[in-house]
């Protein structure tokens, strides 16, 4: 009996060892032969237009595009989405050629395909991520509405891509370019510390606008003479309020200056999505609003960059401290004095924020913010638009949009950006005022020529 029992135990042990060995070997083989599963990207919140606006924004930001060129890419996508939606739902003029629609056609599918096709055309390196998002977005939409909607979206994307061929965009993100220079002298732009980087995207000023007749259509008047009282006042004001350490700036003014160091592509696209939520907008009106935000934004910054490289006016840091310049190929070291006895230069003067590497006049933030203020006023039908804008919180991580500032009136927004850039030490008062006028003029023109209801 004992012998039989020992034999049975021995058999069971051999069986267990063999089984465990087999299981371990199987797991090991699966680990080698099966691909590792990674978390796939998921769709952001909102309706389909909001989702793909966020995806486009994330794609553009991930490319490290400068803000002016970023708006150009956002305009490509927003225009394609706009035309896809309008083609199915009607009510408004398309930007590009009319698109034939086979019924039934899903507007959601058209949005997905228009955005996807446009994005992979300009950002092919992001195709894998965009493929996953497209698959997820299209999955719940039934055929034949899905297929018909995709056809509309594809046609809209192709129309915009074809319309923008040869528009002057340089294909490598953050590319600098040559531009006509002025003789070295007082008032002429120089590269600025601390980066002393190459001139930022001069080519943007030569990109064919989306709606304007030309980038010079609303060219501002020249900056003031260095012998004028306006120049003296502006010089002394920014010297006092824009200095990095010390000066007359309050803590609140410092926080506001830093608030507006956020990426404006993110700020105003987020604002558009927030307005869509607050107003309960459907796909048609959301697509129309986001197209306004980005096409007008692109035209405003194209106009601004044209004016900047046309006037090539010097930044405060090199006007206040002539020793701030380096051997940049644009003039002698140290730089020039303005030869005005009523302005006193100050060695080692530096602004609160690092000066962007493009010329001073007019101010880009003044231009884009004024243009967007006009967009939201026009869309909402009132200057009393009561908007919450997200911006940079200096207590948070790099690139955050955690701070929120409320603006009751469109002109409240314009007024703040003028002083925010002054307190940052980046723009003379007159430069931001010129930008505000330019941005509003561009927006008024664009909104009168596009996005119109069919009568």
C-alpha positions as a printed NumPy array, in Angstrom:
array([[  0.   ,   0.   ,   0.   ],
       [  2.83 ,   2.393,   1.004],
       [  4.694,   1.511,  -2.213],
       [  1.628,   2.333,  -4.321],
       [  1.142,   5.609,  -2.489],
       [  4.774,   6.664,  -3.043],
       [  4.506,   5.756,  -6.709],
       [  1.371,   7.922,  -7.072],
       [  3.07 ,  10.909,  -5.395],
       [  6.086,  10.537,  -7.708],
       [  3.845,  10.53 , -10.778],
       [  1.97 ,  13.622,  -9.602],
       [  5.217,  15.5  ,  -8.983],
       [  6.514,  14.713, -12.458],
       [  3.179,  15.825, -13.946],
       [  3.175,  19.131, -12.032],
       [  6.789,  19.924, -12.952],
       [  6.117,  19.147, -16.606],
       [  2.953,  21.261, -16.616],
       [  4.628,  24.253, -14.962],
       [  7.6  ,  23.98 , -17.324],
       [  5.23 ,  23.929, -20.296],
       [  3.318,  26.985, -19.041],
       [  6.542,  28.928, -18.434],
       [  7.844,  28.042, -21.885],
       [  4.567,  29.087, -23.464],
       [  4.609,  32.455, -21.668],
       [  8.208,  33.024, -22.724],
       [  7.389,  32.177, -26.328],
       [  4.415,  34.562, -26.326],
       [  6.587,  37.31 , -24.887],
       [  8.973,  36.868, -27.811],
       [  6.472,  36.382, -30.611],
       [  3.644,  38.756, -29.576],
       [  4.036,  42.539, -30.026],
       [  4.062,  44.667, -26.89 ],
       [  0.8  ,  46.584, -26.511],
       [  1.108,  50.325, -25.921],
       [ -1.673,  52.704, -24.926],
       [ -3.236,  54.211, -28.018],
       [ -4.052,  57.924, -28.255],
       [ -7.67 ,  58.71 , -27.456],
       [ -9.954,  61.376, -28.827],
       [-10.087,  64.644, -26.869],
       [-13.422,  65.921, -25.517],
       [-15.995,  67.926, -27.439],
       [-17.92 ,  67.545, -30.661],
       [-16.071,  66.225, -33.692],
       [-14.913,  69.677, -34.826],
       [-13.597,  70.488, -31.34 ],
       [-11.855,  67.103, -31.166],
       [-10.019,  67.527, -34.438],
       [ -9.213,  71.153, -33.735],
       [ -7.494,  69.941, -30.559],
       [ -5.712,  67.195, -32.499],
       [ -4.549,  69.737, -35.093],
       [ -3.365,  72.084, -32.343],
       [ -1.469,  69.281, -30.609],
       [  0.143,  68.284, -33.917],
       [  1.225,  71.85 , -34.689],
       [  2.559,  72.469, -31.175],
       [  4.461,  69.166, -31.225],
       [  6.186,  70.306, -34.441],
       [  7.681,  73.295, -32.535],
       [  6.363,  75.682, -35.156],
       [  6.732,  79.348, -34.326],
       [  3.381,  80.959, -33.577],
       [  3.012,  82.793, -36.887],
       [  3.663,  79.689, -38.971],
       [  1.564,  77.66 , -36.535],
       [ -1.499,  79.711, -37.442],
       [ -0.858,  79.025, -41.122],
       [ -1.   ,  75.257, -40.527],
       [ -4.069,  75.606, -38.314],
       [ -5.715,  77.622, -41.086],
       [ -5.138,  74.801, -43.588],
       [ -6.93 ,  72.304, -41.359],
       [ -9.703,  74.622, -40.181],
       [-10.519,  75.657, -43.743],
       [-10.794,  72.063, -44.938],
       [-13.037,  71.163, -41.995],
       [-15.168,  74.27 , -42.563],
       [-15.72 ,  73.459, -46.214],
       [-16.514,  69.817, -45.477],
       [-19.181,  70.747, -42.93 ],
       [-20.683,  73.569, -44.971],
       [-20.884,  71.321, -48.042],
       [-23.135,  68.893, -46.173],
       [-25.102,  71.191, -43.87 ],
       [-25.3  ,  74.301, -46.084],
       [-26.123,  77.837, -45.034],
       [-22.727,  79.416, -45.737],
       [-20.285,  79.904, -48.584],
       [-17.369,  77.497, -48.831],
       [-13.838,  78.907, -48.956],
       [-12.759,  76.557, -51.746],
       [-14.627,  75.102, -54.738],
       [-18.084,  73.597, -54.171],
       [-18.142,  69.894, -53.277],
       [-20.726,  67.408, -54.561],
       [-22.432,  65.454, -51.767],
       [-23.949,  61.983, -52.053],
       [-26.739,  61.427, -49.529],
       [-26.734,  60.22 , -46.814],
       [-23.443,  61.786, -45.733],
       [-22.197,  61.933, -42.157],
       [-20.938,  65.386, -41.17 ],
       [-18.861,  63.798, -38.42 ],
       [-17.123,  61.53 , -40.921],
       [-16.501,  64.503, -43.214],
       [-14.857,  66.436, -40.367],
       [-12.633,  63.51 , -39.424],
       [-11.488,  62.879, -42.983],
       [-10.935,  66.544, -43.853],
       [ -8.777,  67.132, -40.78 ],
       [ -6.945,  63.808, -41.07 ],
       [ -6.055,  64.166, -44.745],
       [ -4.89 ,  67.75 , -44.308],
       [ -2.761,  66.913, -41.283],
       [ -1.018,  63.894, -42.797],
       [ -0.238,  65.97 , -45.891],
       [  1.627,  68.59 , -43.859],
       [  2.793,  66.374, -40.968],
       [  3.464,  62.927, -42.469],
       [  5.653,  61.953, -39.513],
       [  2.511,  61.998, -37.342],
       [  0.587,  59.543, -39.543],
       [  0.669,  56.627, -37.079],
       [ -0.898,  58.665, -34.282],
       [ -3.39 ,  60.291, -36.628],
       [ -4.339,  56.902, -38.114],
       [ -5.277,  55.63 , -34.66 ],
       [ -7.379,  58.689, -33.879],
       [ -9.128,  58.489, -37.245],
       [ -9.987,  54.822, -36.73 ],
       [-11.442,  55.527, -33.302],
       [-13.45 ,  58.511, -34.542],
       [-14.945,  56.701, -37.551],
       [-15.734,  53.409, -35.799],
       [-19.23 ,  54.283, -34.476],
       [-20.453,  55.903, -37.715],
       [-22.555,  53.556, -39.88 ],
       [-22.28 ,  53.122, -43.628],
       [-23.143,  54.364, -46.197],
       [-23.243,  57.737, -44.391],
       [-19.676,  57.225, -43.185],
       [-18.238,  56.495, -46.626],
       [-20.143,  59.356, -48.238],
       [-19.046,  61.749, -45.513],
       [-15.422,  60.686, -45.865],
       [-15.614,  61.411, -49.587],
       [-16.711,  64.98 , -48.819],
       [-13.921,  65.415, -46.266],
       [-11.315,  64.055, -48.673],
       [-12.477,  66.432, -51.41 ],
       [-12.366,  69.39 , -49.008],
       [ -8.825,  68.527, -47.918],
       [ -7.624,  68.124, -51.499],
       [ -9.181,  71.455, -52.463],
       [ -7.343,  73.352, -49.732],
       [ -4.047,  71.549, -50.289],
       [ -4.213,  72.314, -54.017],
       [ -5.228,  75.939, -53.446],
       [ -2.242,  76.488, -51.159],
       [  0.423,  74.939, -53.372],
       [  3.144,  77.53 , -53.945],
       [  1.742,  79.923, -51.325],
       [  5.207,  80.837, -50.022],
       [  5.281,  78.561, -46.995],
       [  8.733,  77.146, -46.317],
       [  8.453,  73.441, -45.717],
       [ 10.89 ,  73.001, -42.836],
       [  9.436,  74.127, -39.521],
       [ 11.189,  77.153, -37.929],
       [ 13.128,  77.939, -41.112],
       [ 14.694,  81.393, -41.36 ],
       [ 15.151,  83.144, -44.729],
       [ 16.788,  86.129, -46.35 ],
       [ 15.128,  89.547, -46.452],
       [ 15.989,  93.064, -47.664],
       [ 18.045,  94.871, -45.038],
       [ 18.489,  98.545, -44.198],
       [ 21.814, 100.357, -43.767],
       [ 23.122,  99.95 , -40.222],
       [ 22.275, 102.895, -38.002],
       [ 20.197, 104.144, -35.064],
       [ 16.735, 102.592, -35.01 ],
       [ 17.63 ,  99.61 , -37.215],
       [ 16.903,  96.147, -35.856],
       [ 19.647,  93.966, -34.426],
       [ 19.623,  90.394, -33.086],
       [ 18.724,  90.402, -29.399],
       [ 19.967,  88.619, -26.278],
       [ 20.025,  86.081, -24.872],
       [ 19.659,  83.686, -27.767],
       [ 20.88 ,  85.944, -30.612],
       [ 19.038,  83.43 , -32.789],
       [ 18.522,  83.623, -36.541],
       [ 15.758,  85.994, -37.659],
       [ 12.435,  84.324, -37.013],
       [ 10.461,  83.31 , -40.132],
       [ 10.903,  86.399, -42.36 ],
       [  9.274,  84.324, -45.123],
       [  5.901,  84.413, -43.325],
       [  5.49 ,  88.004, -44.488],
       [  5.686,  86.773, -48.084],
       [  3.117,  83.97 , -47.723],
       [  0.026,  84.486, -49.858],
       [ -2.767,  85.547, -47.494],
       [ -5.912,  83.451, -47.215],
       [ -8.424,  86.272, -47.739],
       [ -6.537,  89.571, -47.926],
       [ -5.52 ,  90.904, -51.323],
       [ -1.924,  91.216, -50.132],
       [  0.215,  91.23 , -46.996],
       [  0.806,  94.994, -47.399],
       [ -2.9  ,  95.854, -47.687],
       [ -3.04 ,  97.483, -44.255],
       [  0.625,  98.376, -43.811],
       [  0.968, 100.654, -40.742],
       [  2.55 , 104.088, -40.973],
       [  6.284, 104.141, -40.118],
       [  7.379, 104.161, -36.473],
       [  8.046, 107.609, -34.981],
       [ 11.22 , 109.57 , -35.575],
       [ 13.956, 109.092, -32.992],
       [ 13.91 , 112.874, -32.476],
       [ 10.172, 113.012, -31.723],
       [  8.508, 113.416, -28.323],
       [  6.577, 110.2  , -29.001],
       [  9.855, 108.281, -29.197],
       [ 11.194, 109.894, -26.029],
       [  8.022, 109.05 , -24.097],
       [  7.986, 105.458, -25.35 ],
       [ 11.688, 104.926, -24.631],
       [ 11.457, 106.216, -21.076],
       [  8.217, 104.388, -20.362],
       [  9.477, 100.944, -21.317],
       [ 12.848, 101.588, -19.699],
       [ 11.01 , 102.18 , -16.404],
       [  8.225,  99.584, -16.582],
       [  9.72 ,  96.836, -18.744],
       [ 13.011,  96.205, -16.965],
       [ 13.477,  92.676, -15.683],
       [ 14.511,  93.571, -12.127],
       [ 13.411,  96.699, -10.316],
       [ 11.545,  99.48 , -12.054],
       [  8.01 , 100.692, -11.432],
       [  6.091,  97.567, -12.449],
       [  3.728,  96.07 ,  -9.841],
       [  3.42 ,  92.36 ,  -9.017],
       [  0.058,  92.269, -10.789],
       [  1.555,  93.847, -13.897],
       [  4.364,  91.284, -13.827],
       [  1.834,  88.447, -13.636],
       [ -0.127,  89.908, -16.567],
       [  3.028,  90.231, -18.657],
       [  3.856,  86.581, -18.005],
       [  0.253,  85.513, -18.641],
       [  0.646,  86.709, -22.235],
       [  3.833,  84.707, -22.79 ],
       [  1.621,  81.692, -23.589],
       [  1.435,  80.301, -27.118],
       [ -1.293,  82.263, -28.913],
       [ -2.162,  79.311, -31.176],
       [ -3.178,  77.415, -28.051],
       [ -4.785,  80.4  , -26.353],
       [ -7.164,  81.355, -29.145],
       [ -7.999,  77.871, -30.377],
       [ -8.846,  76.887, -26.81 ],
       [-10.962,  80.022, -26.502],
       [-12.821,  79.01 , -29.662],
       [-13.541,  75.554, -28.261],
       [-14.634,  77.075, -24.945],
       [-17.047,  79.419, -26.72 ],
       [-18.451,  76.453, -28.649],
       [-19.114,  74.73 , -25.315],
       [-20.566,  77.808, -23.638],
       [-22.851,  78.565, -26.585],
       [-23.837,  74.931, -27.181],
       [-22.716,  75.143, -30.809],
       [-23.246,  72.303, -33.254],
       [-20.785,  71.164, -35.894],
       [-21.651,  73.865, -38.434],
       [-21.17 ,  76.872, -36.178],
       [-18.158,  75.358, -34.419],
       [-16.46 ,  74.748, -37.781],
       [-17.274,  78.295, -38.867],
       [-15.867,  79.802, -35.647],
       [-12.64 ,  77.782, -35.733],
       [-12.081,  78.727, -39.376],
       [-12.523,  82.381, -38.455],
       [-10.052,  82.078, -35.569],
       [ -7.357,  80.508, -37.71 ],
       [ -7.752,  82.106, -41.14 ],
       [ -8.041,  85.604, -39.702],
       [ -5.212,  84.787, -37.296],
       [ -2.992,  83.622, -40.151],
       [ -3.734,  86.702, -42.288],
       [ -3.101,  89.008, -39.328],
       [  0.309,  87.51 , -38.601],
       [  1.282,  87.355, -42.283],
       [  0.549,  91.102, -42.428],
       [  2.432,  91.703, -39.188],
       [  5.572,  89.821, -40.265],
       [  5.545,  91.68 , -43.586],
       [  5.46 ,  95.006, -41.738],
       [  8.14 ,  93.928, -39.248],
       [ 10.68 ,  93.063, -41.933],
       [  9.641,  96.085, -43.984],
       [ 10.418,  98.598, -41.212],
       [ 13.127,  96.616, -39.353],
       [ 12.776,  98.785, -36.236],
       [ 14.975,  98.092, -33.227],
       [ 13.861,  96.349, -30.056],
       [ 13.945,  98.112, -26.659],
       [ 16.831,  96.022, -25.341],
       [ 19.207,  97.192, -28.08 ],
       [ 17.956, 100.792, -27.99 ],
       [ 18.337, 101.125, -24.225],
       [ 21.621,  99.192, -23.996],
       [ 23.717,  99.523, -27.19 ],
       [ 26.191,  96.994, -25.745],
       [ 23.455,  94.333, -25.84 ],
       [ 24.235,  93.558, -29.483],
       [ 26.695,  90.978, -30.721],
       [ 28.588,  90.516, -33.973],
       [ 25.393,  89.608, -35.827],
       [ 26.292,  90.896, -39.297],
       [ 23.715,  93.704, -39.085],
       [ 25.968,  96.452, -37.718],
       [ 28.874,  97.362, -35.445],
       [ 29.503,  96.288, -31.851],
       [ 28.47 ,  98.031, -29.66 ],
       [ 25.305,  99.231, -31.32 ],
       [ 24.13 , 102.769, -31.996],
       [ 22.947, 105.533, -29.71 ],
       [ 19.761, 107.27 , -30.868],
       [ 21.514, 110.689, -30.662],
       [ 18.584, 112.101, -28.718],
       [ 19.685, 113.971, -25.534],
       [ 16.303, 113.292, -23.887],
       [ 16.856, 109.519, -23.795],
       [ 19.5  , 108.09 , -21.492],
       [ 20.865, 104.654, -22.323],
       [ 21.437, 102.159, -19.516],
       [ 24.117,  99.47 , -19.601],
       [ 22.957,  95.942, -18.735],
       [ 19.262,  96.862, -19.084],
       [ 17.307,  93.681, -19.84 ],
       [ 13.567,  93.125, -20.255],
       [ 11.357,  91.003, -18.014],
       [ 10.883,  88.421, -20.788],
       [ 13.355,  87.294, -23.436],
       [ 12.931,  89.282, -26.64 ],
       [ 11.672,  87.195, -29.591],
       [ 14.043,  87.08 , -32.546],
       [ 12.132,  89.263, -34.995],
       [ 11.86 ,  93.035, -35.469],
       [  9.922,  95.359, -33.192],
       [  7.259,  97.167, -35.209],
       [  4.354,  96.43 , -35.163],
       [  3.804,  94.133, -32.168],
       [  2.705,  90.61 , -33.127],
       [  0.746,  90.023, -29.919],
       [ -1.089,  93.287, -30.397],
       [ -1.909,  92.257, -33.958],
       [ -3.159,  88.734, -33.26 ],
       [ -5.057,  89.62 , -30.078],
       [ -6.847,  92.529, -31.724],
       [ -7.736,  90.366, -34.718],
       [ -9.11 ,  87.612, -32.471],
       [-11.062,  90.134, -30.392],
       [-12.767,  91.174, -33.635],
       [-13.435,  87.528, -34.557],
       [-15.225,  86.783, -31.294],
       [-17.106,  90.095, -31.338],
       [-18.28 ,  89.396, -34.877],
       [-19.238,  85.791, -34.207],
       [-21.108,  86.543, -30.984],
       [-22.656,  89.713, -32.411],
       [-21.499,  91.964, -29.564],
       [-18.467,  93.845, -28.275],
       [-19.565,  92.925, -24.734],
       [-18.505,  89.322, -25.165],
       [-17.579,  88.325, -21.578],
       [-14.776,  85.871, -22.355],
       [-12.388,  83.945, -20.136],
       [ -8.954,  83.616, -21.732],
       [ -6.42 ,  81.05 , -20.505],
       [ -2.762,  82.02 , -20.223],
       [  0.525,  81.233, -18.542],
       [  0.673,  80.874, -14.773],
       [  4.229,  81.577, -13.607],
       [  3.677,  79.272, -10.615],
       [  2.987,  76.301, -12.9  ],
       [  4.957,  74.168, -15.313],
       [  6.496,  75.394, -18.564],
       [  3.935,  76.055, -21.282],
       [  0.878,  75.762, -19.038],
       [ -2.424,  77.565, -19.625],
       [ -3.528,  77.427, -16.008],
       [ -4.174,  81.114, -15.403],
       [ -7.497,  82.658, -16.465],
       [ -8.327,  86.293, -17.074],
       [-11.809,  87.634, -17.771],
       [-12.542,  90.269, -20.404],
       [-15.932,  91.891, -20.6  ],
       [-15.335,  94.008, -23.696],
       [-13.316,  93.454, -26.857],
       [-11.411,  96.676, -26.223],
       [-10.534,  95.517, -22.694],
       [ -8.618,  92.673, -24.316],
       [ -6.917,  95.05 , -26.73 ],
       [ -5.96 ,  97.485, -24.003],
       [ -4.44 ,  94.768, -21.832],
       [ -2.231,  93.335, -24.566],
       [ -0.757,  96.793, -25.244],
       [  0.362,  97.162, -21.649],
       [  1.242,  93.491, -21.148],
       [  3.939,  93.708, -23.826],
       [  5.152,  97.033, -22.399],
       [  5.446,  95.504, -18.904],
       [  7.263,  92.526, -20.423],
       [  9.868,  94.942, -21.811],
       [  9.253,  93.71 , -25.347],
       [  7.325,  96.431, -27.195],
       [  7.073, 100.186, -27.101],
       [  3.541, 101.452, -26.538],
       [  3.283, 102.745, -30.12 ],
       [  4.273,  99.333, -31.548],
       [  1.45 ,  97.535, -29.768],
       [ -1.042, 100.248, -30.719],
       [  0.005,  99.871, -34.364],
       [ -0.434,  96.098, -34.026],
       [ -3.909,  96.518, -32.537],
       [ -4.98 ,  98.742, -35.45 ],
       [ -3.475,  96.343, -37.991],
       [ -5.127,  93.278, -36.474],
       [ -8.544,  94.891, -36.367],
       [ -8.282,  96.125, -39.953],
       [ -7.305,  92.668, -41.199],
       [-10.101,  90.976, -39.27 ],
       [-12.772,  93.401, -40.418],
       [-11.751,  92.898, -44.032],
       [-11.53 ,  89.107, -43.808],
       [-14.825,  88.712, -41.988],
       [-16.53 ,  90.875, -44.602],
       [-15.239,  88.7  , -47.443],
       [-15.554,  85.144, -46.087],
       [-17.728,  82.954, -43.842],
       [-20.816,  84.669, -45.214],
       [-24.324,  83.254, -45.058],
       [-25.905,  82.254, -48.371],
       [-28.631,  84.769, -49.172]])
